Amino acid sequence: MIETRQVAKKYGEVPVLAGISFSVPERGALAVMGPSGSGKTTLLRLIAGLEPPDEGEIRLGGRLASSNNFLLPPYRRDVGMVFQSPALWPHMTVAENVRYGLKGIPRGAAKGRVEELLERMGIGELRNRFPGEISGGQARRVALARALAPRPRFLLLDEPLTNVEAQLKEKLILLIREEKEKHGATLVCVTHERSEAQRLAEQVVVLEGGLIK
């Protein structure tokens, strides 16, 4: 379960989130929509533990993860996240970027998992290229593969299918859903497209002016 309780956040004197409360059941999926600047990305960053809330609590799997005086480190949250920017390591190949989250896993198993995801996403031929040698849409697929690779308990996706053509987007939606169901992840996904939101999640909420409308 992912649960937020009256979560508020501001930068300086500018409020971004103003008392957000919702819960996503274990293995469930929530899509968050809303205009640019409405606080969607900030919400994901708070759930991931990249920033603390100013007020309220965030609970993961029933346990406190964040409050205004407590912050469980991101590496202890079992979270896989895709950022708006792919945020790939420029000095690593595509395969090395995807393998990055698989530390501690036997080399053969890690390699198999990387190859499986790259092939299913249609980017197997890019495995030895560097981020500067691939397109923006391809980079987003690499970032998605990296987030899925360790089979995280909590999956946070920030516009994961931007710059992906329609036919491929449908395949990736199915892949995300299959991975989520197979490995039991709880999902929160930010998107601007209602059709995408409805395909990925059972719940859809709209965030506007720091509030859920």
N, C-alpha and C positions, 0 to 999 in steps of 0.2 A: 504493500500500500504506500502511496505517496499522499501526504496530507499537509496542507498549509492551514494555519490558524491565525487569522487577522494579521497577515504579513504585510508590513509597510517598509518602504525604502525611498530615500530621497538622496539626491546628490547636491550638496550645498543646501540651498534653500528651495530647490526644485523637487517637488514630490513626484515620484515615478509610480510607486504602488501605494495604495491607500487602504489597507485592510483587506487583503485577499484571503478568502477561505474556500477551499474545495478539498475533495478527497477522490483519489483514483484507487479502486480496489485492486488487490493483488491480481496480477496478470491482466488488468484492465488497461484501457487506453483513453486518453483525453487529448483532444485537439484544441489549441488556443488560437483564435483568430483576432483580428483587430488592426486598426490603422498603424502606420509607421509612428514610432514614438509613444506607443500606448503602454509600453512596459513589458512586452512579451519576452524579449531577450533577457531583460533583467530578471524576470521570474525564473527562467531556466538557469541562469547563473547562480541564483540563490539556492535553488534545489540542488545544483551540482556542488555547492559549497565553495564556489569561487569568490563569493562575497557574503558577508553576514547581513541579516535583516536588521533594520533599526528597531522594529517592533515585531511581536508575534513569534510563532514557532513553525518549524518545518520538521515533520517526522517521516522517516523512511522505514518501512517494515515495522511500524509501531514504536520505533525508538527515536528519541530526540536526536536530530541531526544539526539543527541550527536554532539559535535564539539570539537576542541582542548581547548575551554574555557567554555564549557557547557556540563553537564551530567545529564540527567533526571534519577533519581534513578530507578533501576530495578523494584521495587514494584509498580511504577507508569506507567509501560509500557504495562501492560496487556499481558505479555509474558509467555508462557509455554515452558520450555526447558528440553531436555533430554541430559545429558552430556555423554561423552565417558565412564566414570566411572559412574555407577548407582547413586552414592552419596546419598545412603539412610541413614536415621537417624538410627544408630545401636540400640538405646534404645527404638525405636518404633516398633510396630508390622507392618506387611505388610499393614493391613487396616489403621492403624494410619498414616503411611507414605503417603498413597494415600489421606487420608482425610486432610492432613496438609494444602493444598492449598485452602481448602473450608471454611476458617474462615469467620464468618459473615453470613453463610448460615444456615437456620434452621436445627436442628440436624437430623430430619427425612429425609429431602431432601438430606442432605449430606451423610447420611448412605445409602440411596437408590442409589445415584450416585456411591459411592464406590463399592457397591455390584454389580451394573450393569457392571462396567468396569472390576472388578476382574473375574466375570463369563465369560464375553465375551473374556477375554484373557486366559481363562483356568487355572486360579490360585486361584479360589475361595476357594479351600481347604487350601490355605496357609495364609488365612486372619489373623490368630492368631500367626503365626510364626514370628521370628525376622530375620533380614537380614543375620545374621551369620548362619542361619539354612536352607537357600535356595541356589540353584545353581546360577551361573553367568547369565545364560539365563533367569531364573525366576526373578532375580533381575532387569534385563533390562526391563522386562514386567511390573514390579512394578513401575519403574521409568517412563515408558511411560504412565501408568495409572495415575500417580501423575501429569504429565504434562497436560494430557487431561482433568482431573477431573473438573477444574474450567471453562472449555470452553473458553480458552484464545482467544483473537483477533489475536495474532501472535504466531505461533508455530515454535520453533527452535529445530531441531533434529540432534544430532551428532552421527552418526552410531547407530541408534536406534535398529537395528535388528541383531547386532553382537551376535554370540553364540546362535542363534535361528535356529532350524532345518527347512528345506525347506518347508515342508507342513504347519507348524505353521506360518512361515514367510509370506506365501501367505495370510493366514487369517488375520494376523496383518496389512498387507498392505491395505487390504480391510477395516479393522476397522479404520485405520488412515484416509483413504479417505472418509469414511462415516462420521466420526466425523468432519472432515474439512468442508465437504459440508453442513452438517446439521447445524453447528454452525457458519459458515462463516469465518473460520480462514484463514489467509494468512500464507503460509508455506515456510520455507527454510530448506532443509534437506541435510546433508553431508553424502555421502556414497562412498564406493569403487566399488560398483557393478552397472554396467550400466543398467542391467535389472531392478534392484530395483529403480534406478533413474527414468527410463522411466515409471515405474508403479506408482510412487508417484507424478511426476511433469510434467507440460507441457513444462517447460524450463529446459535445462541441460547445465551447463557451466563447464569448466575445469579450475581449478586454479593451476598455476605452477609458481614457482619463484616469488610469490607475485603478479602475474598478471593473468587476465583472458585471456586464449588463445583462 
